[in-house]
Amino acid sequence: MRRGQTILLNCLAVTAAGLFLWLAQDSFDGYKIQILNLIAINVILALSLNLIYGFTGLFSLGHAGFMAIGAYVCSILIMTPDQKDMLFILEPAYDWVQNAQAPFLAAVIAGGLAAAAAGVIVGYPLLRLGDDYLGIATLGFAEIIRVLANNFPRLTNGALGFKGIPDYANLWWNFGWCLVTLYVIVRLLQSNTGNVLKAIRDDEAAARAMGVNVFRYKLLSFCVGAFFAGVGGALLASLLTTIDPKMFLFTLTFNILMIVVAGGLGSLSGTVMAGIGITVLLEWLRVVENPVDIAGFELPGVPGMRMVVFSLALIVIILFRREGLMGMRELSWQSLARVFSRGKA
Amino acid sequence: MNSAMFIQHMLNSLTLGSLYALVAIGYTMVYGILRLINFAHSEMFMLGAYFVFWGITLGQLPWPVAMAIAIAVTASLGVLVDQVAYRPLRDAPRISALISSIGVSFFLQNVAIVFFQAIPREVYRPQWLENPILMGGVRVLPLTLFVPLLSLAFMLGLLWIVYRTKAGLGMRAISKDIETSYLMGVPVNRIIALTFGIGTALAAASGIMWALRYPQLQPIMGTIPGFKAFIAAVFGGIGSIPGAVIGGLALGFIEIMTVAFFPDLAGYRDAFAFVLLILVLMVKPTGLLGERLEDKV
C-alpha cells in the first residue's frame, strides 16, 4: 500500500472519529460522555507508559507522580485568583501561585513540561538502574510527590486539594490531545530514534556495543512519556474538577499498567483498544458494587468487588496470555487490507 | 531531650526496626532466590494480623494459639500464591512475575476489603503487654520489649534453618545458581515453596505484632510498611539475611529519631524511606552487605 493511500485513510479515520464525537456530544447523556472522556485520557496515559515500558523496556511505576505534577500545575494555572483566594483556607497561597494564570491550552502544556522536567530530574539518577530496581525507585518517586503535595499547603492546599477546577476538558480537548499523543509517539517510533529505543529494549548491552548512547535515549523516552503523563493528569484534573493527594495513589499507575499489559507491550494499536475496553469494563463493573434489584429482591452491593475482578483479570492475562491482545504487532491498514482480500479470494 | 525520653525513643525504634526487619527478611529471601520483588508480601503482613483478629473474636481462641494458627494459615497462603501466580512464570521474563505479584497484591487487598470491610478495626491486646513497668526510672511498655525479643527469636530460628539444615543449604545453593542446583539434585521447587512459607510466616508474625503496637486493622495497612521493609532489604543489600535485619533496624532508627529530633518533619515521615532508597541506589546499589549482580550479556 502506498504512502499516499495510508495518509488518506488515516485522515478519513480521524474525520470519522470526529464525526462520531460530534454526534455523541449531542445525543449521549452526561454519563456516557464522561466515559468517552475517560477513554481519551486513559489512552493518552497508557500510550505514554507503553512508550517508556513497552518500547524502551524501562519498567517505570511512577506514572501517578507525573500525573500529579501535571494536574497540580494545570489546575493552579486555570483557576482564577479569586477562586484561589477562597480555596486556600489552611494557609494563604504563595503570591506567585495566587496570581499565576494561563489559558487552558498553555496550562496543559505547562503541566506536561513540568512533568517532563521532573522526568529529567528523577531519570538522571534512576535510569542507570536495572528493571525491577527502576520500578521500585520510580514508585518511590510517585510516593514522594504525594507526600510533598500533602505537606506544602501554600502550594497545593495540603490534604484538602483543589475543588471547583474549571471544567474546560471537553470531548474535543481530550480527543485532540489523544490524537496529538498518538501522532507524536507514532512519529517518534517510526524514526531512527524509535529503532534505537527498540534496540535498547531488546538488548541493552548490544545497543551499547553498537555505539548507542543508551542513557541519553532512555532519558529521551522517559521524558516524552512523562510529558504526556503530565498532560493526561492535567486533563483529568479539569475533567473531574477536584484533585487531592489521595487521588494519585499507586492504584492509578496500576490501572494504566493493566491497560498497557492487556493491549500488548510494544503495540500502540493494542494500547488504544485495551484503553477503550478497560475503561468501559471498569465503569461497567461499578454495577457489581451498587445494590442490584432483581425481581423485588435487593442484593446488596459489594464495595471493592470491582478491583477484585480487575486484579484477577490482570493475573489471568499475565499467566495465560502474556503478550496481551496484540503482542508486538500493530493493526495497520495493510494488515486490514490483507484480511479483506483474503476474504474475497 | 532527657535520658528517659531518649531511652523511650530507642526502644520505640528497636520495636519498629525489628518489625521492618522481619518483613524485609521475606523480601530478601525471595529476591535472593527468584530475583522477584514479591509485592504480595505486604498483603501477607495484613492478612496475618486479620487472621489473629478473627481467631480471637470469632474463634474465642487464646492469644498465643490464635497467633500460631494465623502464622500457619498465612504461610500456607504464601506457598499457594507462589504455586498459582509465580511458578508458571519461572521461565518468563522477570518483569512478568513482578507484574503478576502486583496483581496478586491488589487482588488480596481488595478481597480483604470485600470480606473484612474497609472500616478500621480495634485489636485486642493482652493486658500484661499494656501495663507500663518501671525500669530504672523509665516507664516502659512491656510491648516495646516483647516485640523485639520475639522478633529476635524468630530471626534466630530462621538463621538456624538457613545455615544449619539441609533445606537451608538448598536455599543458599539456589540463590547462587538455580540451574546448577537443578543438576546437583536440589529439589528446587520444594525449596522455593519452603522459602515462600518461611518468608510469609515472618511477615505474618510481623503483621500481628504491628497490630499489637499500633492497634488498628485495615486492609491497606500492609502497603506502606511493606514498601519500607523492601527498602530496608535494599539498604542492607538484597539477598542477604543479615543485611535485611540491619537495614530494617536502621530504617526504624532513622524514622523514629528524625521525628523525635525534628518534629517539624513528622509530615514527611513516609517519604524518608523512599529518599533513602533513591540515595542508596545512586551511591551503592548493592546495599551494605549485598553481592554484586553482574548483567550477563
Boltz contact constraints between the chains, C-beta under 6 A:
constraints:
  - contact:
      token1: [A, 59]
      token2: [B, 95]
      max_distance: 6.0
  - contact:
      token1: [A, 125]
      token2: [B, 282]
      max_distance: 6.0
  - contact:
      token1: [A, 129]
      token2: [B, 281]
      max_distance: 6.0
  - contact:
      token1: [A, 131]
      token2: [B, 95]
      max_distance: 6.0
  - contact:
      token1: [A, 132]
      token2: [B, 37]
      max_distance: 6.0
  - contact:
      token1: [A, 132]
      token2: [B, 98]
      max_distance: 6.0
  - contact:
      token1: [A, 137]
      token2: [B, 278]
      max_distance: 6.0
  - contact:
      token1: [A, 137]
      token2: [B, 281]
      max_distance: 6.0
  - contact:
      token1: [A, 140]
      token2: [B, 274]
      max_distance: 6.0
  - contact:
      token1: [A, 140]
      token2: [B, 277]
      max_distance: 6.0
  - contact:
      token1: [A, 143]
      token2: [B, 274]
      max_distance: 6.0
  - contact:
      token1: [A, 144]
      token2: [B, 271]
      max_distance: 6.0
  - contact:
      token1: [A, 144]
      token2: [B, 274]
      max_distance: 6.0
  - contact:
      token1: [A, 147]
      token2: [B, 268]
      max_distance: 6.0
  - contact:
      token1: [A, 147]
      token2: [B, 270]
      max_distance: 6.0
  - contact:
      token1: [A, 147]
      token2: [B, 271]
      max_distance: 6.0
  - contact:
      token1: [A, 151]
      token2: [B, 267]
      max_distance: 6.0
  - contact:
      token1: [A, 205]
      token2: [B, 297]
      max_distance: 6.0
  - contact:
      token1: [A, 302]
      token2: [B, 114]
      max_distance: 6.0
  - contact:
      token1: [A, 304]
      token2: [B, 110]
      max_distance: 6.0
  - contact:
      token1: [A, 304]
      token2: [B, 113]
      max_distance: 6.0
  - contact:
      token1: [A, 304]
      token2: [B, 114]
      max_distance: 6.0
  - contact:
      token1: [A, 305]
      token2: [B, 114]
      max_distance: 6.0
  - contact:
      token1: [A, 307]
      token2: [B, 110]
      max_distance: 6.0
  - contact:
      token1: [A, 308]
      token2: [B, 110]
      max_distance: 6.0
  - contact:
      token1: [A, 308]
      token2: [B, 111]
      max_distance: 6.0
  - contact:
      token1: [A, 311]
      token2: [B, 103]
      max_distance: 6.0
  - contact:
      token1: [A, 311]
      token2: [B, 106]
      max_distance: 6.0
  - contact:
      token1: [A, 311]
      token2: [B, 107]
      max_distance: 6.0
  - contact:
      token1: [A, 312]
      token2: [B, 107]
      max_distance: 6.0
  - contact:
      token1: [A, 314]
      token2: [B, 103]
      max_distance: 6.0
  - contact:
      token1: [A, 315]
      token2: [B, 85]
      max_distance: 6.0
  - contact:
      token1: [A, 315]
      token2: [B, 100]
      max_distance: 6.0
  - contact:
      token1: [A, 315]
      token2: [B, 103]
      max_distance: 6.0
  - contact:
      token1: [A, 318]
      token2: [B, 96]
      max_distance: 6.0
  - contact:
      token1: [A, 318]
      token2: [B, 99]
      max_distance: 6.0
  - contact:
      token1: [A, 318]
      token2: [B, 100]
      max_distance: 6.0
  - contact:
      token1: [A, 319]
      token2: [B, 88]
      max_distance: 6.0
  - contact:
      token1: [A, 322]
      token2: [B, 96]
      max_distance: 6.0
